[in-house]
Amino acid sequence: AQVQSENSKTIWSAEEVPEGSEYEDTWDPREQPEYEILFKQRVGTEDMFLGMSRKDASTACCEDMVIKIKLPETKFSDITLDLQDKVLDLRTPQKKLLLHLPHPVDSRNGKAHFHSEEEILEVTLRMTRELDFINFA
């Protein structure tokens, strides 16, 4: 006789499901807005003029990820933003963006600013990468 576990109705294990797929809404008809991801360094005069730090222009030396999302004909009050450590989920009445972030971030300490003239939402997130304690020592 075969012994069945309590979850015998489960047809796949959690390890088989691709990361972030619990956020997918393939039935949602809203279109994805245009966006760009930028990387930002925090630099001071000792970095710029004196060359005292080991920073260079690579993304490995950047602390922040900046995501700029174009949201034409959108009011700030219409925007719903949900941040996880690896996923950004943005929804408005017309647009939907589900973005799997290239690096994990500190989702509790991000900043979002809506530039109403340009109709762009700018989200700034501090990256939390495994080796940052070496890069930014």
N, C-alpha and C positions, 0 to 999 in steps of 0.2 A: 504494500500500500504506500502511495506517495503522500508525504506530509506537506500540507500547504501552509503558507504563512498567513498572518492576519490580513495582509494586503494582497490577497490573491486576485483581486479585480484590477490591480495595477498592471498595465500592459507594457510599461518600460520603466527602467530605473532612472533615478535622478541623474546619474552619471552619463546616460545616453542622450540627454536633452542638451542641445547646444546652449552655451551661456547666453543669457539675455533673451532667449526665445519666449520666455513667459511674458515678455512685453509686446510681442508681435500682434498687430491687429490687421490682418490681411483684408478683412472685410470693410475697413474704414475707408470711405471714398475721398476723404480730404487729401489735397495734394501736399507734397513735401516742399517746404520753403527753401530758397537758396540759402546756403550758409558757407562760412569759411572758418577754419580753425587756425589760429595763430599761436605762437609761443612767445612768451615775454620774459625778459630777464629783469631782475631788480639790480640796478647798478648805481654806484656812488662815484664820487670823484676819485677815490682810490683805485677804482676799476678802470675808469676812463682815461685818466691822465698819468697815474703813477704805475699802473700795471702790477699792483700788489697782490691781486687775486689770481687764481688759475683759470678764470672764466674765459671762454672763447665764444664765438658766435653760433655754436651748435645748439640744437635743442636739448642736449644733455645738460647744458649749463643754464637752462631756463627753468624758473620756478613755477610760472603760471601758464595756464592754457586759457586762451581767450577765444570764445566762440561767438561769431557775429552772425545773426540770423535776420534775413530780410523778411519783414512782415508788413507788406503794403496794405493800406486800408484797414489797419488794426489799431484798436485803442489798448492802452496798457491794461485796463481793467478786464479785457477779453482774454488775456494771456494766462494760461495755467502752466506752471513749470514744476516738474518733479525731477529731483536729482538723486541719483544713487552714486556709489563710488565709481562705477564703470559705465553708467547709462544716463543720458539726458533725455527726458521725455517732455516735449513741449506741445501744447495744443491750443488752438484758437478756433473760433467758429469755422474758418475757411482752411486752415493749415494744420498739419500734424508732422512733427519731426521726432523720430525715435533714433537717437544717435548713440552708437556704441563707441565710447571714448577710447582714443589710442593709448592713454595712460590712466591708471587709477587716480582719483582726485579726492580731496577732503570735501565731501558733499555737504557737510554741515556749516562750512565757513566760506561759501561762495558769495559773489556779488553779482547782481543783475541790474542793468541800467537800460531804460528804453529811450532811445534818441528819437523823439517824435517827429522832428523835421526830416530826418533821413529814413524814418520807419524801420529802424534797426534795433534789435534787442542784443545787447552786448553782455555776455555772461563770462565772468572772470573766476577761474577755479584754481586753487593751489594743488599742484600735482603731488602725489605721495608715491614716489617710486622707490624701489628696494635699495638702490645704491645712492640716493640723494645725500645720505649722511656723509658720504665720501666726497661727492661733487661740491657740496656747499659747506664743508668743514672750515 
